[in-house]
């Protein structure tokens, strides 16, 4: 389980230093940066996060933050097939459906890391919170 799709909420917890979630999110991002795990985001995650970060910071600062993040994170591709799969799915949240099907179609993702695991109940990919993922590493290490 070393290929992780990092959901929007985890990225936002990291950037906004949102307690009490920031600690585990920072650990996840740190693992990605150290290349201990392979971190992935989607274009939708980048877009949504940019929009929310832009509410509190200048465009240049947000762009610089993303350039740094993407220097060690991968970006999943999204195409018409991903969108159609999301539209035809039983997911209640369309954005989460997009993330899920980008992950499934890529065959790159072992686990989705999110604080909203219930939103991915229809996923065929393992779903863990940042805290649970960190705990799983402690059990195996």
Order of alpha helices (4+ residues) and beta strands (2+ residues): beta-alpha-alpha-beta-alpha-alpha-beta-alpha-alpha-beta-beta-alpha
